[in-house]
Amino acid sequence: MNFLVDAFRPVHFRGKARLLNIVGPNSGTRHTRVFGCVFDLDLTDFIQRRIYLGTFEPAETSLVKKHLQPGMTFVDVGANVGYYTALAAGLVAGNGGRVIAFEPSAYAFEKLHSMVLANKLEHVTAVHAGLSDTAGPGRLYLGMGSHNHSPTMVAHENATATDITVVSLDDEAERLGIERIDLMKIDVEGHEPKVLSGARRLFSERRIRAILCEFNEAWLSKAESSSHQLGNILQEAGFRETGVESGAVGLENRFFQLPDSPR
């Protein structure tokens, strides 16, 4: 079965997710190569199992592949175990290309950091912190009994909370010497407006060129925001949404670029 999954992982076809969800394994840990990088994936976790099966966000994956080029800088906000980090690492390698991955969860960061070290991704910087509008202590909430390790900085019921470090993207860009962000992916379960508020200087200087952002109405509502408000933040910063008509992204993720950015 591992051979079958390995063979189908890089191939996309209609019905793939349904087929592999039925026949693929759903427990244990798999030592797996994805985008040329070795991962140790826990198949009881929703995201890691889909990474293993090759069914995780195929439309978004294709968009990132088309957008990134050697020498670019990619920022992964809410990197989890490092799917997009590994994808971008191969695409931007060379000519000074960089990947900066932010992940506040101790569990996910350990997997992310181990993946970066094991694959000798010297142009990747993994930061064990959450992004927000200010720096300081914060709290991370994980739903109890969940098989989907996708914690949030938005307080909610039926959750366990842990203390984390919180930083702003403006401060981190200065600390890490980030001159320009060619693409930023944000998936932080409703905390997206706070992440963007912490990048006001980068926005005003037009140093962020494109953003792939999750729009999860349920989580945004818990954070006392909305998809409409989040979209307005990006539009007021000068971004324009692209790729919608062609179905370039999934149901909850939307892609924005500055008008003069290359497509």
N, C-alpha and C positions, 0 to 999 in steps of 0.2 A: 504493500500500500504506500509506503514512503516513496518508492520509486515512481509510482503513478502520480502522487502529489508533486514531487520534484519536477516531473516532466511537464505537468500542466501549469505550474506556478507562474511562469512568465507569459503564458498564452491566455488571451482573453476571448471569450465567446459567450453567446447568449445561453443562459442557463447554467453557467459554470458554478456560480455560488450555490445554487440549489443542489446541483449534482454533488459537489464536493462536501457540502454540509451533511449530506446523507451518508456518503461512503467514507469520508475522511475521519481520522481519529479525533476524539474530543477530550482526551486526558493525557497526562504525562508531559515530559519536557522533550523538545526536539532540537537537536543541533542542526541548524538550517542555514543555507546561504541565500541571502536576499540582496539583490543589487551588488553582488560580488562581495558582500560582507557577511560574516558568520554571526548568527544570532542564537541564543539559547531561549527558546520560546515555550512558555507555559500554556498548553492547549486548553486549560480550563478557563482561561481569560478570553473574553470576547474579542478584543482587539488583536491579541497575539495569535489566536487561532486563525483569524482571517489573514493576518500577515503570512502565516505558515501555508495557508491554502492558496495564497495569491489572489484573494478576493477583497482586499481592503482598499476602498476608495479608488477604483480604477480610473474614473474620469479625472479626479484631482491629480492622480499620479501622472496621467498622460499630459495634463496641463503643465505640471512642474517640469516634466521632461522637455517639453517644447520651449519653455521660457528660459530655463537656466543654461548658461554657457560657461566654458572655462574662464576663470578670472573673476567671476561674479561673487557677490556676498549674499548668502542666504541666512535668514534668522528663523529658527524654529521655536515658536512660543507654545509651550505645552507639548514638549517633544515626546513624552511618554517613553517607550522603550527604544525609540530612535528610528522608526520607519522612514520618515521624511529626512531625517538627518543623514541616514545612510544613502538614500536616493540622491540627495543634493551633493553629498561628498564626492560621489563619482562624477557628477555633472560639472561641478565648478573647479575640479582639480586642475592645477596648472595656472600660470600667469598670476599668481597671488590670490587665487580663489580661496574663500573662507566660508565656514559654516559655524554659526554660534547657536547652541541649543540650550534652552532654558527649561528646566523641569524641577518643580518643588517637591514632588513625592519621593520619599526616601527609597521606596520599593522600585519605582520606575527609574529613578536616577541611577541606582546601582546597576540595573540592566543596561541603561543607556551608556553609562561611563565604562562599564566592562566591554561593551561592544566597540566603543571608540578605541579603547586600549588594545583589545585583542586584534583589531584590524589595522592597527598602527595608522590611524587617521590623524596625522600630525597637523593638518589644516583645519581640524574640527576642535572647537572649544565647548565643553559641556559645563554649564553653570547650574549648580544646585540651589535654585532660588525661583520664586514666582515673580512675574512681572506685574506691576500695578502702577498707580499714579504717584505714590510716594515710597520712600525706602523705610524699612523698619521691620518689626516683628509682624507676623501674620498668622492666619489659621487656615488649614486645609481640611476639607470635609470629604469623607468617603462613605458612601451609603453602606450600611451594614448588610451582610449577606449577599453583596453584589458580586457577580462573576464578570463584571466589566470594570477594570481598574481605570476609571476616568474621573478622578477626584476633582473637586471644584473649590475655589476660594469664596464661593457664595454660600452663606450659612443656610442650612436646611434641616428638616426633621429626619429622623431615622438615620443618623449619621454619627460616625466617630470623628473627632477632630484632633489634629496634631499641630504643634507649633512649627512654623516655617520661617525662612528668611524671605523678605520681599524687597525688590529693587525696582527702579524705573529704567526704561529703555534709554532715556536721555543720559542718565548717569552711566549706564553700562557701555553705551557707545563711546563716551569719553574715556572711561577706564580701559576699554579694550582697543581703542584706536580705530573704531569703525567709522570710516569716512562716508560710506554710501551703502545702503541696503537695497539690492536689486530686487529681492523678493522676500517677503515675510509671510510665514504661515502662522495663523493664530487659531488655537483650539483650546479654550480654557473654560468651557461650560458656563457661559453667562458673564464672565469677568472681562470680556473683550473691551467694553467701553473704558474700564479703568486702565487696561494696557495701553490703549490709544491715548488716554489723557497723560500718561507718563512719557509720551513721545512728542510732546508739543514742539519742542525745539527742532527735532528732526523733521517734523512736518513743515514747520515754517521755513526751514532751509531747503526743503524739497529733497532731502537725502534718503527718503524712503520712496521707491519708485513703483512698487506693486505689492499688493496684499491679497493673499488667499485667506479668507476669514470665515469662521463658522458663525452661522446665524441660527441659534437654537432658541426659539421663542419661549419655551418653557423655562429654561434657565435664565434667560434675559429678564423674564417677568419676575422671577424670584429675586433678581438683583435690582428690581424696580426700574428696569429699562425695557426696551422692546427692539424688534428688528428694524422698525421704522426709525427709531432714534439712533441706532447703531449705523444704519445706512446714511443718515444725515450727517453724522460725525465725519464719515469718510468723504462724503460729497463736499462738505464745507471745507475740508482740507485740500480740496482740488482733485480728488480721485473720481474716476468715472468707471462704472461697472461695465465689464466686457465679458463675452463668452456665454451670455445667458441664452440667446436665441439658438445657438448651436449645441446646447446641452453640454458645454465644456466642463461643467462641474456638477456635483451631486445635488441632492435636494436641500441640504442645510448649509452648504459651503458656497460662497460667492467670491468672485474674483474682481479686483479693482486695480486700475492703473492710473498714473498721471497721464494726461492726454499726449504728452510728447515722448512717452516711453515706448521702446520698441516692442512690437507684438510678437 
